[in-house]
Amino acid sequence: MIPKIYFGRTGHASTRVIFGSWALSKATQAEADRVLELLLEFGVNHIDTAPMYGNAEKCIGSWMKQHRKNFFLATKSRRRTHEGALEDLQRSLGRLKVDYIDLWQLHGLTNQGGWEKAMGPEGALKAFIEARDKGLVRFLGVTGHGAKAPAMLKPSLERFDFDAVMFPYNYPLMQDVRYEADFNELISLCCEHGAAVQTMKCLARWPCRGQSKTYNTYFYEPLVAQEAIDKAVHWSLGLTDSFLMTVGDMQLLPKMLDAANRFEKRPSEAEMQVMVDEFTLQPIFFRPQRKGSHTWGYQMSQALEVLMREEFFKYPNKRTLESVVKSLESLGLSTHGRKENIARALANRTTKGRLKKTKLSNQWIYWTE
């Protein structure tokens, strides 16, 4: 059975692995019921869901009549206003067929404008506090996605004493020195507050970037080999006193639970580096550098390297300057008035043999073999 530890200061002993119900977003009830059997088999006693997770809340609701006492139940709201958040809560209570939620979380709070609205006088936080005071929810949390998540969750905890936080955490992400620094600051703050730490995106292998997905993992391709899943899960569980959200794909769920059930210690740095090379692990987020810390040229160069690692240029994907500009913008880089700079950077990589180019219809196209 997967071990249990106290979920922050809530007093509830949750399994170190939490069922992330994005896996049920497209599930039938019959498929969901098979997932329930798997959770019971491994002793998982904590479920995380959200209104935006497709069929998930309805599927879970059918379990609650018989199994409510077996699970610590969490859901979320992405609404930023007092009224909108309360509407979400009432809908979630109805779909889940319960009288109360154990943990209600502000979902994906990493945008500054959304943060200010949610934390304002008529924002979602007001609804969260009211719901807790009325007994509709027991504990309150906040979640964040993307490279900015740890940095944005820190002021959330400073603004309000949340019981739990959730954010991405995996080996490739922690090789980013900025992410690592923000992450460590957030963990220290969570320890001070006694807030439960929930991590996600453990099995991320590389970002999809518009390519068709093989698994139901939102925007990234996951690790699928059991050996790789073992190392990724065991590395994440090596974060003391933390909780790990399961992968969002029903096919991979049994492998992840099996890996968690066999956890003893975190793999070594050398083992993880071997896995990075063997499975071509890549960070799933790209973040331009802070103003003043690097030049625009440096940021552009880093973004081009991301595109090359992700085989954006790999033959037969011959790319024009315009397609490169659009892709750099999709990575969060401003390109206004910078086409000549980008063209020179591409030409430099051509001179060094990293890219090939030819002229077609009066414009250059670039590719790698």
N, C-alpha and C positions, 0 to 999 in steps of 0.2 A: 504493500500500500504506500502511496505517496505521503511523505511525512507532513505533519501540520505544525504550524507555529502561530503565535498570536498575531492577528491582523492589526498592527499598530496598537493604538490604545483602546480599540473597540471591545476588547475582552473576548472576541471570537477567535477560536483556533481554526484557521483556514488552511487548506492544503496549499503547499508552496506553489502548486500549479493551479491556476484559475481557468475555468472553461470560458474562452472568448467566443461568444455565440455568433460572430460574423459567419462562422462555419455553417450556421443554419439559415443564412440569408436567402438561399434558393432551395431549401430543403422541403420535402413533403413531410407530413406528420409521421409517416412510417419510418422515413430516414431519421428524423429527429428522435424517435423512440429508440432506435438502435444506438444512437449516440448516448442517450440517457443510460442505457444498459452498460455502455462502456465506462461512463463516468462513475456509476455505482460500483463497477468491477474494480476500478483503481482507487475508489474512495474519495474522489473529487467532491468537495462540499461547498464550492463557491462558484457562482455563475455570474458572468458579466455580459450585459446586453445593452441595446440602445434602440430607440424608435426607428432610426434610419437603417437598421440591420434587416431589412426585408421581412421575411417570415419569422424571424427569430423570436420576437416577443410572443407571438401567437402560439408557436410551437412549444415554447417553454411554459406558457399558461396552461396548456393541457396536462403538464406534469404536476402542477402545483397542488391540486386537490389531494393527491396522495403523498407528495414528496416535499411539501413546503418546509417542513421541519428539518429536512435533510440538507438544505442549502441556504447559505448566505447569499442573498439575491441583490445584485447591483444593476442599475440602469442609468441612463444619462439624459441630458437635454442639451441640444445645440442652440436653443433659442436664447437670445440675449436680453429679452425684456421680462419683466415681472409677469405680465399676463401670458406671454407666449410660453414661458417655462411651466407655469401652472397648467396650461392646456396640455403640454407634453406629459406632465405627471399624471393627470387624470386619465389620459389615453393609455399610458403605460400600465397603470393600476388595473384598468379594464382588460387590456390584452393579456396581462400576466395573471389575472384572476386572483389578485391578492389584496389585502387591506392595507399593507404597508410595504415599503421597500427598505432593505437594510442599508444600502448605500446609494445615494443619488449624486451624480457627478456632472459638473459643468464640462461639456464635451468639446474637445479641440480648442481650448482657449489660448491660442498663440498669436492672434492678430491684435495689434495694439488698439485699433478702433473698437473691435468687438469686446476686448478686455475692459475698456473704459465704459462701454455701454452696460456690460454685465455687472460691473462693480458700482455703477451709478445709483442714484436715489431710487429710480424705478426700474432697476436692472434685475437680471435673473437671480443674483445673490439674495435679494430681498425675498423672492419667492422660495428660495432654498431654505432660508432661515425660518420663514413662516411654516413651511411644510414640516420641518423638523419639530417646531414648537407644537404643532397640532398632532404629532405622532404619525404622520403619513410616511415619514422617512426617519430612520434612526441616526444615520451618519451622512456627512457631506464630503464630497471629493471633487477633484479637478483633474482633467486630462489634457495632454498636449501631443500633437503630432509634428513631425518635421524637425529640421536641424535647429530651429529656435526654441524647441519645447522646454529644455531645462532652464534656459535663460528667462523664458516667459513665465514658467511655473513658480520661479523663486519670488517675484513680486506678488503672485497670487497668494502664496503662503504668508507673505509679510502683511498682506492686506486683510486676510481672514485665516483663522485657525482651522484649516481643512483637516479632515481625518485621514485622507488618502490622496495620493497623486499617482498618475500613470503617464509613462513616456517611453520612447524607443530606447532600446539598449541592446547592442550586439557587438561582437568583436570589431568588425570593420568601422563602425561608427566611432568607437573609442580610440581609433588611431588618429582621429581628427583632434588636434591639441585644443582647439577652441571648444569643441563639443565636450571633450574630457574635462576641461576646466569648469565649464558651466554645470556639467553633470555632478562633479565632486562638490561644488558649492550647494547644489540643490540637495544632495544626499545629506550633507552636514545639517542643513536647515530642517530636513525631515526628521533627523535624529533629535534635534532640539525640540521639535513640536510633538514628537511621538507619532508622526504621520506614517501610515503604511505606504511602502514603496512597491508599485506595480510596474513591471517592465513588459515591453512588447517588441515585435518585429525580430524575434530571436532567430528565426530560420531564413531571414532575407538573404538571398544570394546576389541578386543584382536588380536594378530598377527596370521596369518594362519599357518606359519611354515610348509609348504609343504602339509597341508591338503587341501582337495577340498573346493572351495569357493562357497558360496550360492549367493553372490551378486557381482556386477561388481565394487568391491572396491579395486582392485589391489592386495594388500598383507595383508589385514586385514579383519576381520569380523566386520560388523558395528552394532550399536544399531538399532533396528527396531521398538520397541514399541514407540508410539507417546509420552507418558509421559517421557520416557528416552531421546528421541530426543529433546523434549522441553527443558529439563534441560541442555543437552549438548550444544545446540545452544545458549540458554540464558546465560550460563556460558561464552562461547566464545565471545559473543557480549558484555559481561560486560567489555571487554578490550576497553577502551575509544578510539574513533577515529580510530578504526581498521575496516578491511573488512574481511568478512568470505567467503571462497570458498565453493561452494555447494558440496555435496557428489557425488561420481562418479557412481551412480546407478539411472536409470530412475524411478524405483519403489519407491525409497525413496525420490526422489526430491520433490514431492508434500508435503510430511510430513515436510521436512526441511524448505521449503518456508512458509508453514503454521505456523511453530514454530517461524520463524523469524518475520513474520507479527504480531505476538502477543507479541513480546518482550517488557518487561517493566523494569525488573531489573534482576541482576545476582542472581542465587540461593545461599543460604547460604552455608558455609562450612559443616555444619551438614547435609544439604540436599544432598550435593555431596557425602559425606561419605556413606550415606545410599544407594545412587545409586551405588557406587563402590561395596558395599557388595551385593546388590540385583542382579546386572547384571555382577558381576565378572569382573569389568574393569581392564585391565592390560596395562602397557606401551607397545607400539608396536615396540619400538626399545630397543636393549640392547647395552650398550657401556662399554667396559672394562675400568677400572680406569686409570688415567694418571700414567706414570712411577713415582715411588717414593712416590705416595700418599697412595698406599696400596701394600701389598705383592701379589705375584702370587696366593698364596693360598686363599687370600681373594677374588680375582677376580674369581677364580675357584668356590669357595663356592657360590658367588652371581649368577654365571651362572647356577650352578646346581639348585639353588632356582628358577630361571626363568623356567627351564625345568620342575620342579615339579609343579609350579603354572599352567603351560600350559598343565598339565596332560600328559606329555611325557611318564611317566611311568605307566599311568593308565591301569589296566587290561582290555583287554588281551594283551596290548602292552608290552610284556616281552622283556627287553633290555639287550644286552650284553655290556661288557666293550667297545668293538669296536664301537658299535652304539652310546654310550654315548660320546666317544672321538670325533667322527665325528660331533655330534650335538654341542658340546662345541666349536669346530673349526668354525662351521657355525655361532656361536654367536660372533666370532671375537677373541676367546681366543687361544693363542698359546699352543699346547699340546705336542710339540716335547720333548721326553725324560721324560714325566710326567705321563705315564700310571700308575705307582705304586702309585703316589700321588692321582690320581683320584680313583683308586681301593680302597685305604684306606678311602677316603671320602665317597665312596659308602658303605663300610663296617661300617663306623661310623653311617651313617643314618640307616643302617640295625639294628645295636645294639640298637639304640634309638627307633626302631619300626616305623620309617617313611617310610622305604622301606622293602620289603620282598625279599628273594633270595633263589635260589636253584641251584644245579649244573646240567648242561646238556651238554653232549658231552665234558667233561673236562673243561668247562668254566662256570662261574657264570652268571646267568641272574637275573635281578632285575625288580620289579614291585610294584605298589600299588593297593589296592582293589578299 
